[in-house]
Every structure is written in structure tokens, then in C-alpha cells.
Amino acid sequence: MFNREETSENFSISLFGLDGGKKFSSTEIVESNVIFNLVDSMPMRRQELRNKQN
């Protein structure tokens, strides 16, 4: 994914929901599972997962 020795200088990440609201923002490099867990907790994704089970 990324080299941990890389600096996070000039790095930022933001996650927005369909409503346009900012759900997550960081200027630090984060593990991918943090983003995946946030997305999986969003209502549209939860509905998608429920529909997959049926």
C-alpha cells in the first residue's frame, strides 16, 4: 500500500457521504481498513450488504 517511512507532509484524505457531509478527514496516512470500515458503516453500504445476503 504505502511505505511507512514516507512522510505525510502535504497529505490529506477526506471521505464524503452521499449527503455531501464530510464523514472523515485526516492529514495523517491511515490504514486502508480504517477507510473500509467507515465506508462499510455508511447506510447505503449497509443496505448493499444486506441485499447481498438475500
N, CA, C and O atoms as CSV, one atom per row, in Angstrom:
chain,resi,resn,atom,element,x,y,z
A,1,MET,N,N,0.824,-1.189,0.000
A,1,MET,CA,C,0.000,0.000,0.000
A,1,MET,C,C,0.872,1.259,0.000
A,1,MET,O,O,0.877,2.019,-0.968
A,2,PHE,N,N,1.592,1.466,1.073
A,2,PHE,CA,C,2.466,2.617,1.144
A,2,PHE,C,C,3.635,2.287,2.047
A,2,PHE,O,O,3.563,1.392,2.888
A,3,ASN,N,N,4.682,3.006,1.862
A,3,ASN,CA,C,5.875,2.827,2.667
A,3,ASN,C,C,5.719,3.655,3.934
A,3,ASN,O,O,5.580,4.876,3.860
A,4,ARG,N,N,5.740,3.024,5.070
A,4,ARG,CA,C,5.550,3.723,6.341
A,4,ARG,C,C,6.594,4.802,6.578
A,4,ARG,O,O,6.365,5.720,7.366
A,5,GLU,N,N,7.718,4.707,5.919
A,5,GLU,CA,C,8.764,5.701,6.102
A,5,GLU,C,C,8.493,6.971,5.306
A,5,GLU,O,O,9.154,7.989,5.508
A,6,GLU,N,N,7.511,6.909,4.395
A,6,GLU,CA,C,7.157,8.111,3.655
A,6,GLU,C,C,6.562,9.124,4.617
A,6,GLU,O,O,5.909,8.756,5.593
A,7,THR,N,N,6.786,10.380,4.342
A,7,THR,CA,C,6.214,11.409,5.201
A,7,THR,C,C,4.779,11.681,4.785
A,7,THR,O,O,4.399,11.450,3.637
A,8,SER,N,N,4.004,12.163,5.706
A,8,SER,CA,C,2.628,12.519,5.403
A,8,SER,C,C,2.515,14.015,5.093
A,8,SER,O,O,1.419,14.576,5.067
A,9,GLU,N,N,3.659,14.644,4.861
A,9,GLU,CA,C,3.659,16.060,4.516
A,9,GLU,C,C,2.857,16.262,3.229
A,9,GLU,O,O,3.029,15.529,2.255
A,10,ASN,N,N,1.987,17.258,3.241
A,10,ASN,CA,C,1.130,17.574,2.107
A,10,ASN,C,C,0.135,16.471,1.775
A,10,ASN,O,O,-0.362,16.407,0.651
A,11,PHE,N,N,-0.161,15.607,2.728
A,11,PHE,CA,C,-1.123,14.532,2.517
A,11,PHE,C,C,-2.424,14.883,3.215
A,11,PHE,O,O,-2.417,15.406,4.330
A,12,SER,N,N,-3.533,14.595,2.563
A,12,SER,CA,C,-4.825,14.688,3.230
A,12,SER,C,C,-5.779,13.723,2.544
A,12,SER,O,O,-5.653,13.428,1.355
A,13,ILE,N,N,-6.728,13.247,3.320
A,13,ILE,CA,C,-7.759,12.359,2.797
A,13,ILE,C,C,-9.080,12.777,3.420
A,13,ILE,O,O,-9.148,13.101,4.606
A,14,SER,N,N,-10.122,12.765,2.609
A,14,SER,CA,C,-11.465,13.091,3.090
A,14,SER,C,C,-12.441,12.086,2.515
A,14,SER,O,O,-12.301,11.641,1.375
A,15,LEU,N,N,-13.420,11.738,3.311
A,15,LEU,CA,C,-14.472,10.824,2.890
A,15,LEU,C,C,-15.797,11.558,3.051
A,15,LEU,O,O,-16.119,12.057,4.129
A,16,PHE,N,N,-16.555,11.616,1.969
A,16,PHE,CA,C,-17.842,12.311,1.973
A,16,PHE,C,C,-18.963,11.319,1.741
A,16,PHE,O,O,-18.820,10.372,0.967
A,17,GLY,N,N,-20.072,11.539,2.411
A,17,GLY,CA,C,-21.249,10.717,2.205
A,17,GLY,C,C,-22.063,11.239,1.035
A,17,GLY,O,O,-21.785,12.310,0.495
A,18,LEU,N,N,-23.075,10.466,0.650
A,18,LEU,CA,C,-23.944,10.889,-0.449
A,18,LEU,C,C,-24.674,12.187,-0.126
A,18,LEU,O,O,-25.084,12.915,-1.030
A,19,ASP,N,N,-24.835,12.474,1.158
A,19,ASP,CA,C,-25.499,13.710,1.558
A,19,ASP,C,C,-24.584,14.926,1.425
A,19,ASP,O,O,-24.996,16.060,1.669
A,20,GLY,N,N,-23.334,14.667,1.032
A,20,GLY,CA,C,-22.376,15.756,0.868
A,20,GLY,C,C,-21.632,16.111,2.138
A,20,GLY,O,O,-20.731,16.949,2.121
A,21,GLY,N,N,-22.004,15.479,3.238
A,21,GLY,CA,C,-21.334,15.756,4.508
A,21,GLY,C,C,-20.006,15.040,4.618
A,21,GLY,O,O,-19.851,13.911,4.154
A,22,LYS,N,N,-19.051,15.710,5.237
A,22,LYS,CA,C,-17.737,15.099,5.445
A,22,LYS,C,C,-17.846,14.101,6.586
A,22,LYS,O,O,-18.221,14.454,7.704
A,23,LYS,N,N,-17.516,12.859,6.291
A,23,LYS,CA,C,-17.607,11.780,7.276
A,23,LYS,C,C,-16.271,11.485,7.953
A,23,LYS,O,O,-16.220,10.972,9.071
A,24,PHE,N,N,-15.199,11.820,7.252
A,24,PHE,CA,C,-13.863,11.550,7.793
A,24,PHE,C,C,-12.871,12.460,7.094
A,24,PHE,O,O,-12.997,12.742,5.902
A,25,SER,N,N,-11.900,12.905,7.837
A,25,SER,CA,C,-10.841,13.735,7.271
A,25,SER,C,C,-9.583,13.527,8.101
A,25,SER,O,O,-9.644,13.440,9.327
A,26,SER,N,N,-8.450,13.449,7.428
A,26,SER,CA,C,-7.192,13.272,8.142
A,26,SER,C,C,-6.045,13.844,7.317
A,26,SER,O,O,-6.062,13.806,6.087
A,27,THR,N,N,-5.077,14.360,8.003
A,27,THR,CA,C,-3.839,14.782,7.341
A,27,THR,C,C,-2.738,13.762,7.617
A,27,THR,O,O,-1.588,13.955,7.221
A,28,GLU,N,N,-3.093,12.692,8.290
A,28,GLU,CA,C,-2.164,11.607,8.567
A,28,GLU,C,C,-2.485,10.438,7.649
A,28,GLU,O,O,-3.642,10.237,7.280
A,29,ILE,N,N,-1.485,9.677,7.284
A,29,ILE,CA,C,-1.696,8.464,6.498
A,29,ILE,C,C,-2.385,7.444,7.401
A,29,ILE,O,O,-1.931,7.180,8.515
A,30,VAL,N,N,-3.481,6.877,6.914
A,30,VAL,CA,C,-4.237,5.900,7.700
A,30,VAL,C,C,-4.238,4.552,6.978
A,30,VAL,O,O,-4.085,4.477,5.759
A,31,GLU,N,N,-4.411,3.516,7.748
A,31,GLU,CA,C,-4.502,2.168,7.186
A,31,GLU,C,C,-5.773,2.061,6.350
A,31,GLU,O,O,-6.783,2.695,6.656
A,32,SER,N,N,-5.715,1.265,5.311
A,32,SER,CA,C,-6.874,1.107,4.426
A,32,SER,C,C,-8.081,0.546,5.163
A,32,SER,O,O,-9.214,0.894,4.829
A,33,ASN,N,N,-7.870,-0.315,6.158
A,33,ASN,CA,C,-9.008,-0.890,6.876
A,33,ASN,C,C,-9.811,0.174,7.620
A,33,ASN,O,O,-11.003,-0.017,7.858
A,34,VAL,N,N,-9.191,1.281,7.987
A,34,VAL,CA,C,-9.922,2.378,8.634
A,34,VAL,C,C,-10.950,2.946,7.663
A,34,VAL,O,O,-12.103,3.165,8.034
A,35,ILE,N,N,-10.537,3.182,6.429
A,35,ILE,CA,C,-11.436,3.716,5.409
A,35,ILE,C,C,-12.515,2.690,5.069
A,35,ILE,O,O,-13.694,3.032,4.986
A,36,PHE,N,N,-12.111,1.432,4.871
A,36,PHE,CA,C,-13.080,0.390,4.538
A,36,PHE,C,C,-14.141,0.248,5.634
A,36,PHE,O,O,-15.326,0.103,5.333
A,37,ASN,N,N,-13.725,0.290,6.884
A,37,ASN,CA,C,-14.680,0.173,7.994
A,37,ASN,C,C,-15.645,1.359,8.022
A,37,ASN,O,O,-16.834,1.188,8.293
A,38,LEU,N,N,-15.138,2.545,7.745
A,38,LEU,CA,C,-16.008,3.722,7.690
A,38,LEU,C,C,-17.040,3.583,6.572
A,38,LEU,O,O,-18.227,3.837,6.776
A,39,VAL,N,N,-16.580,3.180,5.398
A,39,VAL,CA,C,-17.492,3.002,4.265
A,39,VAL,C,C,-18.518,1.922,4.591
A,39,VAL,O,O,-19.705,2.100,4.319
A,40,ASP,N,N,-18.080,0.807,5.169
A,40,ASP,CA,C,-18.988,-0.292,5.498
A,40,ASP,C,C,-20.031,0.107,6.533
A,40,ASP,O,O,-21.084,-0.525,6.618
A,41,SER,N,N,-19.758,1.141,7.320
A,41,SER,CA,C,-20.714,1.577,8.335
A,41,SER,C,C,-21.740,2.573,7.794
A,41,SER,O,O,-22.691,2.927,8.491
A,42,MET,N,N,-21.549,3.022,6.561
A,42,MET,CA,C,-22.462,4.004,5.966
A,42,MET,C,C,-23.774,3.320,5.541
A,42,MET,O,O,-23.765,2.169,5.104
A,43,PRO,N,N,-24.892,4.034,5.671
A,43,PRO,CA,C,-26.203,3.430,5.398
A,43,PRO,C,C,-26.337,2.766,4.028
A,43,PRO,O,O,-26.876,1.662,3.939
A,44,MET,N,N,-25.870,3.398,2.977
A,44,MET,CA,C,-26.021,2.812,1.644
A,44,MET,C,C,-25.225,1.508,1.521
A,44,MET,O,O,-25.693,0.547,0.910
A,45,ARG,N,N,-24.041,1.481,2.094
A,45,ARG,CA,C,-23.226,0.265,2.051
A,45,ARG,C,C,-23.846,-0.826,2.906
A,45,ARG,O,O,-23.820,-1.995,2.521
A,46,ARG,N,N,-24.399,-0.474,4.052
A,46,ARG,CA,C,-25.046,-1.471,4.913
A,46,ARG,C,C,-26.233,-2.093,4.202
A,46,ARG,O,O,-26.461,-3.299,4.296
A,47,GLN,N,N,-26.993,-1.264,3.486
A,47,GLN,CA,C,-28.120,-1.772,2.711
A,47,GLN,C,C,-27.622,-2.706,1.602
A,47,GLN,O,O,-28.208,-3.760,1.356
A,48,GLU,N,N,-26.554,-2.310,0.952
A,48,GLU,CA,C,-25.967,-3.136,-0.108
A,48,GLU,C,C,-25.549,-4.501,0.440
A,48,GLU,O,O,-25.792,-5.526,-0.196
A,49,LEU,N,N,-24.925,-4.515,1.612
A,49,LEU,CA,C,-24.503,-5.770,2.219
A,49,LEU,C,C,-25.707,-6.628,2.605
A,49,LEU,O,O,-25.682,-7.846,2.434
A,50,ARG,N,N,-26.759,-5.994,3.125
A,50,ARG,CA,C,-27.978,-6.743,3.467
A,50,ARG,C,C,-28.600,-7.367,2.222
A,50,ARG,O,O,-29.022,-8.523,2.250
A,51,ASN,N,N,-28.659,-6.613,1.143
A,51,ASN,CA,C,-29.248,-7.111,-0.106
A,51,ASN,C,C,-28.431,-8.264,-0.692
A,51,ASN,O,O,-28.988,-9.168,-1.315
A,52,LYS,N,N,-27.125,-8.232,-0.493
A,52,LYS,CA,C,-26.264,-9.314,-0.961
A,52,LYS,C,C,-26.556,-10.617,-0.241
A,52,LYS,O,O,-26.445,-11.696,-0.824
A,53,GLN,N,N,-26.929,-10.515,1.023
A,53,GLN,CA,C,-27.198,-11.706,1.832
A,53,GLN,C,C,-28.498,-12.382,1.432
A,53,GLN,O,O,-28.668,-13.581,1.655
A,54,ASN,N,N,-29.397,-11.641,0.854
A,54,ASN,CA,C,-30.714,-12.187,0.468
A,54,ASN,C,C,-30.679,-12.831,-0.868
A,54,ASN,O,O,-31.699,-13.337,-1.336
